[in-house]
Every structure is written in C-alpha cells, then in structure tokens.
Amino acid sequence: MPGTKRLRACATAVTLAFSSAQALAEPVSNWIGGSYVNVREAANRNAPVLDHLVINTPVALLAQLDEFCEISWGAQKKGYVACKLLRAKPTSLAEVVGQSAARTFWIEPTFEHLVGAAANFEAEMLPEKQKAREEQFLASGSWENPPALSRYAIPELEAMKSMLAQGVIAPRGLWRPAPAWENYPGLAGLDPLNQWLYRQIKLVAVKPSYFKSLNDAASPKATPETLSAQFSIRWKLKVESASDWVGDSNSGPMRNGVWDIGKVTQRLEKPVYALVISDKGDAASLPSDAAFEDIANGDQAVCAGTHHILPLDSGQLPVLRTLLPLDIRKARITAKAQLLSPPKTGDGEPIYRRATATYIDLDRDGVNDIAVWDAINTQFGAGDGPEGSEYHAKFIFINVGGAWHLLEIDQDDPPCGC
C-alpha cells in the first residue's frame, strides 16, 4: 500500500522541520484533537514513534517548536506531536458524528462505531483493483472463482479492537427504558397487520408491586453492550472470524462483515441474572455473561434468522434480566385465553387467531408483576413448517409503579424458501 494512505488512516501529522523553540513559562492544558495521533521521540517527522494518543486525551503543552509541540501526559511521559492536532478544549461527539468515523469511535467506543470506522477504512483504503474484483464478483451472480477478501491490519483499527477486547462501559444512551404500554408511542410506525395485532393486547389493570424502577429489569434479549449501558458493567468484544462470502446458488454471492471483521462475540465482564419462570410458576435466577454472537453490518445470508428468546428447557422461559439475583422460588401463574378475529390480509401474511395472556405474580401478593402476551398463528406454512405448525409473537411486559411497560417483543421469523 502507498505510504500516504497508511499515514492518513492513522491520522498522523505530516509536518515540517523546525528552526526555533519557544518554551512556555507554565504548562498549558490541551487535548488531543486527532483520532489516533503519533507521539514522537523528537520534533521530527522521521523520529521514532513513542506512543499513540487518541482524541480527547488530556495533555500538558510544554513548548512549541514551530509546527511541533512538546507535550506530557500520563505518568510523566513526554513526546512531540503536530501542534495542529491539539485543541484547547475536548471535542464533543456532535462535532465528529458524520464527519470522522474514527474520532466518533474514540469518543464513544461502541460496536456500531467500530463497524462504522472499519467501513470508512474500507472505503478509503481498499485498493481499486481489489475493489473492482469484488464488485464484479457480486454483480456476476455466480459462485465461480470467488476472489479472496484480501485485507491487511490497520494499526488504528487494531487498537479499536483491542480496546473493546479489554472491555469498556457502554454509553448510557444505548439503553432504552421500557416504554409505557398505555398510548404506546411506537404504534404509528407499524404496518396495518401489526397495528391490528398490537391493538388486540388487553392487559388487566395493576397496582404498584414488585418493580419500583424501569432500571430494575432488562430484556431477556438484551445484548451485553446494552446491558452494560443499563447496569454500568464492562462488556467485551472478540472478533471471531474475518469477513467472508455468503449466499447460495439462488441468491448469488453476498458478503458478511466489513474490512477484516466478520463474526464477533460479546460478553459481560461480570454476570447478570436471568429470571426463568416455568409454566408451573417455578422460578430460578441464573447467572450469565449474556454471551451474544453478531456479524459486523448484520448477517446478509438470505435465510438468516433474528435473535430470539430461547427457553432453557421445555416450559422454562427467561422473562427478564436483572443486575442482582432475585430471591424467588415460586411465583403465582394465571393464564387467560383470547380469541382473535383477524382482518383480511394478503397471501402469505401471518393470521393470528388466538392468544394467551400469562400473568406472573413474583411475590405472591395478589398483584401481577410480569405479563407475557403470546399470539399464535397456525396457518399453512407458518413457522416454515407444515399446516398446524405455530408462528408466535410474544410480548413481555413488566409492571413498574402500577403501569405496564413493554419490555420486549419476540416474533418468529417468517417462512424462508431457501
């Protein structure tokens, strides 16, 4: 690769030689303004690199040497950076979102921002010949002679992966508190069939009981990253495989991943607890690191499924996650059947004809704490199976302060013809 592109990827300053020095009477507080800045041993573009500092690292400005600045940081470390990569105040996230994917990651290190940075590196640094080979293969629709997805290690991207592998606490903004079900705000954005389905959910009124705060419970489908945001536990990400070609003879080739990141695994540094309820009311609070597999940019395979709430054993359903274990051994379970009269839909649309509302009273005080509303479709082909197989749409609610809140929705994947 040409050296100029490698330097741009590392946000390294290309500076000029200096002829004079100006020491400061007192160190001045500054912050690194580049995404991944080379700190050199001397005020010279060819001097050895001592370290890399990322955006918003606090430093003390000691002296200015033409276009180089001497700085100190950390435990009395010293070195030289391009003065243009220093700022008098920290850079805000709003200043870089949409402008620099790399700086966005360093200010807010998330999986989404890692993928965004990798995609940006790919757009800027993939050689044109390699890009043309891959685009031609995708356009051909044929699986013959797939080109190798040749990628090299980018130091800045490797540093991003390393940060997430060591663990970070996700930004609080990634957590979305369970919305109140009364006047549910997401109804307007649904298609007509789902609007109808959501309107069939009629839950019994409740008084305040077990849960006092929306922060007391998390979705059973929550990823380690979102659990980290809610509970302030560090989460870690490991890249398990490189990007790869996927697809089949009918769909033609597609690609999973971006740059050299394909499948990843997330997990929590410390466990949370999954509350599992059986259909007889037996309860268990099980520790888990919430391990979760994902693919950078999503799984592009034609029949790729979505993440579901999987029962541990027959009749045992994880209904929520908590930061601390719940001391519950037996809950009171009641169930109410409901017949549905679906509207006319197009061919192949799921038609829900019945539902069951299961109420769970955790502390057995006569007030329901959890509700699971399960609509069931048994039309031909539902659930990618023969007539009579079931296609489910589960809605999990928690009673917080005497009001139902929608904690999670889990709908079966539609039938796939692959």
C-alpha positions, 0 to 999 in steps of 0.5 A: 500500500502507498505510504500516504494512505497508511499515514492518513488512516492513522491520522498522523501529522505530516509536518515540517522541520523546525528552526526555533523553540519557544518554551512556555513559562507554565504548562498549558492544558490541551487535548488531543484533537486527532483520532489516533495521533503519533507521539514522537521521540523528537520534533521530527517527522522521521523520529521514532514513534513513542506512543499513540494518543487518541482524541480527547486525551488530556495533555500538558503543552510544554513548548512549541517548536514551530509546527511541533509541540512538546507535550506530557501526559500520563505518568510523566511521559513526554513526546512531540506531536503536530501542534495542529492536532491539539485543541484547547478544549475536548471535542464533543461527539456532535462535532465528529458524528458524520464527519470522522468515523474514527474520532466518533469511535474514540469518543464513544467506543461502541460496536456500531462505531467500530463497524462504522470506522472499519467501513470508512477504512474500507472505503478509503483504503481498499485498493481499486483493483481489489475493489473492482474484483469484488464488485464484479464478483457480486454483480456476476451472480455466480459462485465461480472463482470467488476472489479472496477478501484480501485485507491487511491490519490497520494499526488504528483499527487494531487498537479499536479492537483491542480496546473493546477486547479489554472491555469498556462501559457502554454509553448510557444512551444505548439503553432504552427504558421500557416504554409505557404500554398505555398510548404506546408511542411506537404504534404509528410506525407499524404496518396495518397487520401489526397495528391490528395485532398490537391493538388486540393486547388487553392487559388487566389493570395493576397496582404498584408491586414488585418493580419500583424502577424501569432500571430494575429489569432488562430484556431477556434479549438484551445484548451485553453492550446494552446491558452494560449501558443499563447496569454500568458493567464492562462488556467485551468484544472478540472478533471471531472470524474475518469477513467472508462470502455468503449466499447460495446458488439462488441468491448469488454471492453476498458478503458478511462483515466489513474490512477484516471483521466478520463474526464477533462475540460479546460478553459481560465482564461480570454476570447478570441474572436471568429470571426463568419462570416455568409454566408451573410458576417455578422460578430460578435466577441464573447467572450469565455473561449474556454471551451474544454472537453478531456479524459486523453490518448484520448477517446478509445470508438470505435465510438468516434468522433474528435473535430470539428468546430461547427457553432453557428447557421445555416450559422454562422461559427467561422473562427478564434480566436483572443486575442482582439475583432475585430471591424467588422460588415460586411465583403465582401463574394465571393464564387467560385465553383470547380469541382473535378475529383477524382482518383480511390480509394478503397471501402469505401474511401471518393470521393470528387467531388466538392468544394467551395472556400469562400473568406472573405474580413474583411475590405472591401478593395478589398483584401481577408483576410480569405479563407475557402476551403470546399470539399464535398463528397456525396457518399453512406454512407458518413457522416454515413448517407444515399446516398446524405448525405455530408462528408466535409473537410474544410480548413481555411486559413488566409492571413498574409503579402500577403501569405496564411497560413493554419490555420486549417483543419476540416474533418468529421469523417468517417462512424462508424458501431457501 
